[in-house]
């Protein structure tokens, strides 16, 4: 079928084209750039649906980087073969294709139509070329009004593709360089600058080295502030997957009703406000590593879906029936007593065993007192550089105070105390008086000034129970045994007195 002849370009359309190229040239983030390109292409050629397909490593398939239209979310997971598709032909021959009836063309790949139930009519596909080499294609379908695409449409889309290809190459190259730099920094940190490896963390790092290259799930356990995130990144950084993504999710910081979407993504229309497809963290981490911090806070209803990912490496996004396959190494961490949560039916036993393949217990800082001088020196150097000061050593008296304190907030609390001293202090030596008052006061109990008898009793009760919990690493079962009470009673008192880490001093 012969395409309509080109006509003189109407000014409004040319203005839209200029706006499109300006938008593409000025966008520096990959997601926003893809959206700018696809919106521009769709608007200028008046397409019913559009997509950007990029060559995968190896060059055998094209993947949908972005798609628009009524069935976009169904199209995104489909891989388009280079051999046996119109887009593949465009990429291979580096020439546009403009068809009035794409389904009649022998190069047409019916896989997308079958998956999405979309009926492809007219099609316009142009290559994304960088210095003569194709990196993908822009494809527009079903021109509005049931019309075929014109020669004029083709010329406009080719012009957009020229701008888009170089912009995409630039943004992806910048992203690759940033990721490589982050990986190199993390790898160097993990291999050479972890404080305490020769002291209290020696056993931990022996396990880290053994599991780094495996796909085995690792569960990091320990109090808040003991460095579980640092150990997770160390496992990733010295392991075989260090060139792929490291994705972190803090399960306690995300509202329970949003956590499923955050982890697994959602389809458009899955819930009120879901106006676009969302890619979940598991899919983002495909080929790499995902770190699930505070995994003990995942709602019980969502735990079965996490168990399936761990067992079968597959899931369905929220609101979708399409199964996604992923290759992800999982590292999880928790400061909670999971065994107690299982007994109280707040955590699935089968998920616990699937997560707990290799368990690593991180000791609290009070059990690593030999690491304190080295940690203090490290934080003094770090914050002296950041604040342009020269406080690079601590006085013997300051080190005595630091050693006498139990650091319930662990390394994080110590870092905060040293940062405060550097920022507020004067001179080149950290003195004892520069440390926070509660650190200088040690862990002894004092009755609040002006307290009534009832208030003093409540204050001491909080202190006494917190001390028992602290002594047993937060494990309520062991603390209850030491106190000579039932665990259920201890749990009730903790809630009544609102005892939380870091534990109160009275």
N, C-alpha and C positions, 0 to 999 in steps of 0.2 A: 504493500500500500504506500502510495507516494505521500510524503509529508507536506504539510502546507508550506507555501513559500514564505520566506522572511519578509517582514514589513519594517517600516521605519520604527525605531525604538521610541516609545512614548517617554517623555521626560520623567513622570513619576516612577517608572520602572527603573530607569537609569539611576535615579536618586536612591532607590532601595538598594541597588547594586553597590553604589559608593558607600552607603551606610554599612553594608555587609562587609566589604573589604576593610573598612576602617575598624569595625568591631573585631574582626579576625586578627588584624595586625596588632591591636592594642591589648589582647588578652594573653596572660602569662601562666594561667593555671590550666592543667590538662582538662579537667572536667568542664570548666567554664568555656574553654576553647572549643571542645567538641560540641557543646550546646550552641555556641555562637555560630559555628560552621553549619550545623544541621538546620538551625532556625533560618539562617540566611539563605541556604540553598532551597529550602522548602518554600520560603516566601517569594523568592525571585522567580522560580519556575512554576509556582502554583501547584505543587505536588500534594497528593493526598497522604502520602507517607514517604519518609526518607530514612536513609541510614548511612553510616560510615562504617566500612569494613576494612580492617587492617590485617596485613599478613602476619600469621603466627610464625614463631621460630621454626625453621625447617622449610617453610614455604609451601606446605601441602594444603593448608586450609586458610580460610579467611574467617576472622571472628568479628562479630558485631561489637564495635566500640560504643555505639549509641544508635538508637532507633526511635522514630516517632511514628505516630499513626495509631489506629484503633487496636492493633494487636502487637504493639511494640514489645510488651513484656514477654510474650510467647516466642518472639523471634530471637531475643537476645541470647538464649542458651544455645541456639543452633549454630553448628560449624558448617561453613559453606566450602565445599571442595574446590580447589583451584582448577583441577581437571574435571570438567563436566558442569560448569556454571557460567552464566553470562559475566558475572563480576570477575570470575577467574580468567575468562578470556580477555576482558578489558585490562586486567593487571598484567597478564602474560604478554599481550600484544601492544600494551601501552597506547590504546586507541579507544575513543568513545564508542558506545553503542546506543542507538536511538531506535526503539521499536514501538510500533502502534499496538501490536498484540504479542507480548513477550512469551505467553504460554505456547504459541505456535512455533517458536524458534527452537531448533534442535539443541541449542546450548543451554536452554532454560533448565535450572535445577528446581525440581518440584518439592524438595524437602521442606523448604520454608512454608510453602503454601499448605502442605499437608499438616505441618505442625501447628500452624496458626489459623488454618481454614480461611486464609486470605485468597481472594481471586485476583491474581496479577493481570492487569490490563496493559496500559502503556507503561513503558520503562525507559528511563534515561540513566545511563551509567557512564561515569568518566573516571579516568585514572588519577590517583594522587602521585605525582611524579616529583622526585628530588634529584636533580642533576641527571635526568633521563632514566632513573631507576624507580620502579613503582613500589610504594609502601602500602598501598591499599586503593580504595575506590570510594567515590560518593555515588549513591544510587537513589534515584527518585522514582516513585511509582504512582500510577493512576492520577494523571493530571486532572485537576478539578474540572467538573462539568462534563466528564467523559470524553474530553478531547485528547488527541495525541500531542506529544511534545514537539515543538517546532525546532527548526535549525537555530532560530534565535535563542531558544531555551538552552540548546546545546552549547552555543557560544558563551552564554552567560555562565553556565555551570562549569565549563572548562576554565573560564577566567577565575571563578571562585576557587576551583580546585588548585590552581597555581599558587594562590595566596595561602590556601589552607594547608597544602602539603609542606611548605617551608615552615609555616607556623607550628604545625604538629611536630615536625622533626626537631625544631628548636626547643619546644617545650619538653618533649620526651627526652631529649639529650640532657637538658638541664636537670630534669628529674632523676635521670640515671646517674648523673654526676653527684647530685646531692645524696642519693641513696648509697652510692659507693663510698662517699666521704663519711657518712654516718656509720657504715659498716666497718670501715677501716678504724675509725675512732673507737667504736664499741669493741672491736676485736683486740685492738691494742690495750684497751682498758681491762678487758677480761683476761688477757694473757699476761699482763705485767704489772698492773697497778691495783689489784684487789687487796685491800688492807685486811690483814689477819689470816692470810692463806697459810703462813708458817706458824700461826698460833691456834686460836680457837676454831678457825674454819678449815684447818688442814684436812680433817676427815671429810668435810663437805666437798672440798675441791677434788678430793680423790674420786668421789662419786661423780662429780661434774664431768671430769675428764673421761670416765668410763662410759657415760651415757650420751655424751655430746653428739656422736655420729649416728646414734641409733634413732629409730622412729618411736621408741618406747615412750609412753606417757609418764611424766614425772610429776609427783605431788610434793610441793615445797610446804613445809609446816613450820610454824614459829610465831612468836608474838608480833604484834604490830611494830614496825620500825626495825626489824632484824635484818632487812636487806633481801627479802624474797625476790623483789623485782630485779635487783642487781644480779642475783644468782641465775634467774631465768634468762636474762640477757647474756650472761656468761655462757650458759649452755648453748644458746643459739649462736653466739659469736665465734666460738671455737669449734662448732659443729659443721657438718657437711652442707647444711642449708643456709649458711651465712650470707650467700649472695641473693637469697630470696627474701621476701618480706617478713618482718617481725611485727605482728599486730597485737596490741595490748587492749584488753577489756577489763575494767574494774567493775565487777558484777555488783558491788555494794553501792556504787555511785549512780547507777541507772535505775529509774523507777521500774518496779516489777512488770508493769503493764507495757513497758517499752523495750524490755530486755530481749524478748524473742525477736522483734524486728531488728534490733541492733546486732544480734548474733547471726541471724539467718536471713535477714532482708525481708522485704514484702513486695507483693504485687500491687499494681495500681488499683485503688479502690478497695484494698484489703480492710480498711477501717476509715472512719471519718478523718479527712485531712490527708489521706494517702493519695495525693494527686499524681504521683510519679513512682516509677519502679525504684526501689532502694536495694542496693547491693549490701549484703550483710558482711560482718567481719570474717566469718569462716570462708566465704568465697574470696574476699580480699586476700586472705592468707594462703590461698591455694598454691601449693608448691613450697610453702615456707612454714612458719611457726606461729602459733597463736598462744598468747599468755593470758589465761583466765585467772585474774587476781580476785581473791575473796570468793572462790567458787562455792564455798559453803553458804553463801547468801542467795544462790539461785533458787527461785521458787520451786516448790515440789512439782507443780504441774509442768514445768519446763524441763525438769531433770530427765524425763524419759526421752525427750528430743535430743538432749546432749548425749545421753547414753547411746542412742542410735548412731550419732556422728562418730563417736569413739569406736563403736563396734564395726560399723559398715561404711564409714566415710561418705555418708549421703544424708540429705535432708530435703524438705520442701520449704520454700519461703512462705511466710505468713500470707494466707489468702490465695495460695497457688497449689495446683495439683502436680506441677512439674517437679520431678526429682533432680536435684543438683548433686553431682559427684565431685568430691574434693579430695585432694591429697594434702593433709595438714598434720604437722606434728604438734601435739598439745602439751603445754606445760601449765599446770594449775598450782594455785597457792591458796592457803587459808590460815587464818589465825584462830579459827573456831575449833571446838572439840567435836569432830565429826562423829566419833563413836557415840557420844552422848546424843547428838542430833539424830542418829539412826535409832537409838533406843526410844527417843521421843517421837519417832516417825516424822521427822522434819527433813530427813535426808535419806535417799534410797540406798539400800545396802548394795545392790548390784552396781550402781554408779560408783559408790565408794571403792569397790574392789577393782573396777575398771580404771579409775583414776589413780589408785594407789599401787600401780605396778612397781614403780621405784619411788620410795618415800625418802625425802631428805629433811631431817630435822635441823633447823637453824637455831643455834644456841642464843639465848638472850645475852645482852652486853654484860650483865652482872657476872656471867660465867666466862667472860672473855677479858677479864681485867688486864691480862698481859698485853692485849692489843690497844689499850687506852692511849699510851704515849704516842704510838705511831698514828692512831686515828686523829689525835689532837693536832699533831704536826701537819698531817694531810689537810685538815680543815683550816688551820691557820694559814697555810700556803695558799689554799684555794681562795679564801675570802680576803686575804691581803692583796692578792692580784686583782680581784674584782673591785676592791675599794681604793686601790692605789696606796695602800699602807704597807708597813714593813713589820708587822707583829708576827714573827716567824718562830717564836719559842714560848713555852710556858714556864713559869717559875716553879721551883720544887714544891712550894706551898700550894700553888694552884693544882698541881698534879696530885698532891695528897688529898685535896678536897674532891677532885674528880674521881679518884680511886675509892673514896669513902662512900660515895653516892651510888645507889643501885640502878639508876637509869631505867625506870619502868617504860619510858618511851624509846629505849634502846638507841641505836645509832642515830636515828632521826632526831631524837631529843638532844643528844650530844652535839650534833652538827648545828642545831639551832642555838645552843648555848654558846658555842665557839663563835658563830657568826655574830651574835649579839655583842659578844665581848670585843670583837674586832671593830664593829661599826661604832660602838659607843665609847670604847676605851682609847686611851692615849699612850704613846710610847711604843717600844718595840718588844715588850714582854707582856704576856697574858698573866695578870696578877689574880690572886684568889678573890679579891673584892670585886673584880669585874664579872664574876660568875653570878647567875641568878641567885636570889636569896634562898629559894627552896633547895638549891643544890648545896649551898654553903651550910644549910641547916641539917644536912644528912636526911636520914629516914626516921628520926626519933619522933614520937608522938607528943603533941602538946594540946591541951584543952583550949578551944577557942576562947579568947578573952570575952568576959561578960556573959558566957553561956549559962543557961539554967541547967538544973540537974538532968532534966529530960533531954535537952539539947546536947549536953556533954556525953550522956549515955549513947545517944544516937551517933554522935561523932566518933566515939571510941569504937563502937560496933562497926562502923564503916571502915575505920582504920584497921581493926583486928582482922576482919574478913578479907579486906584487900590485901593485907600482908600474907595471909594464908594462900590466897589465889596467886599472888606474885611468886611465892615460894614454890608453887607447883606448876609454874608455866601457864597459868590460866585454866588448868584442867580442873573442872568443878568436882568431878568424882573423887580425885585424889585429895583435893582441898577439904571436901566434906568429911572424908575419912580422918584426916588430920584434926579437924575440929570436933569430931565425935558426933556429927549430926547426919541426918539423911540428906542425900543429894537434892531431892525435891524440895526440902525445907531451905537448903542453901540457895537454890535457884529462886525461891520465893523472896528470900531476904535481899538478894542481889537486885531484884526488880523493885522491891519496896524502897530500898535505899538508893536506887539508881547508881549502882557501882559499875563504872565503865573504865576501860583502859584509856590513858594511863591511870593507874589506881590512885585514889585520893589519899591525902596525908592526914586526914582527920576531918 
